[in-house]
Amino acid sequence: MVTPADGTRVLDPDGPERRLRAEIERLREEATHQKGLAHRRAEFWTKAHIVLGFPAALLAGTAGAAGLATADARIPAALLALASAGFAAGAGFLRSDVRCRANKRARHAWAALEGRATVKLARERLSAEDLAELLDHRQAALSAYDAEDPQPGSSPALPG
């Protein structure tokens, strides 16, 4: 809104488009930030998966070999098997592989939103449909953490 010297208010013709542009810029900044977070989380869960899975496999193999070696090695083999089971249970409980994949999906969805917002901001004119499309992609990025393959425009079914 513009206020002339006489105190009356005149609507700014570029006001709605300026607000659309500001909202799309905000969405792009959010997408950039969330993409970085999803990337760091994916890296963390990849490391957690390796840290828990590799010792479980190594200890299981060692326990099997120790148990077959001699009768005296049964107790150490049992301890190694218990440790292996603990690592495997921890990996299963945390589901680090699933969390890693979910964060990679989210990272790609946020990157797509960031790219689409950048393209829209390069255009001279913006419309409410542009913002609606980007909000659809934002919803897809948010649901990427839970869904197997999120698609823009599809919302998860509500329990009923």
JOMO-V297669 format. One record per backbone hydrogen bond with DSSP energy under -0.5 kcal/mol. NH is the residue of the N-H (numbers start at 1). CO is the residue of the C=O. If there is no record, write none. Layout:
nh->{NH	NH}
co->{CO	CO}
This chain:
nh->{2	4	4	7	10	13	15	18	19	20	21	22	23	24	25	26	27	28	29	30	31	32	33	34	35	36	37	38	39	40	41	42	43	44	45	46	47	48	49	50	51	52	53	54	56	57	58	59	60	61	62	63	64	65	66	67	68	69	70	73	74	77	78	79	80	81	82	83	84	85	86	87	88	89	90	91	92	93	94	95	96	99	100	101	102	103	104	105	106	107	108	109	110	111	112	113	114	115	116	117	118	119	120	121	122	123	123	131	132	133	134	135	136	137	138	139	140	141	142	143	144	145	146	147	154	155}
co->{10	2	8	4	2	11	12	14	15	16	17	18	19	20	21	22	23	24	25	26	27	28	29	30	31	32	33	34	35	36	37	38	39	40	41	42	43	44	45	46	47	48	49	50	52	53	54	55	56	57	58	59	60	61	62	63	64	65	66	70	71	73	74	75	76	77	78	79	80	81	82	83	84	85	86	87	88	89	90	91	91	95	96	97	98	99	100	101	102	103	104	105	106	107	108	109	110	111	112	113	114	115	116	117	118	119	120	127	128	129	130	131	132	133	134	135	136	137	138	139	140	142	143	143	151	153}
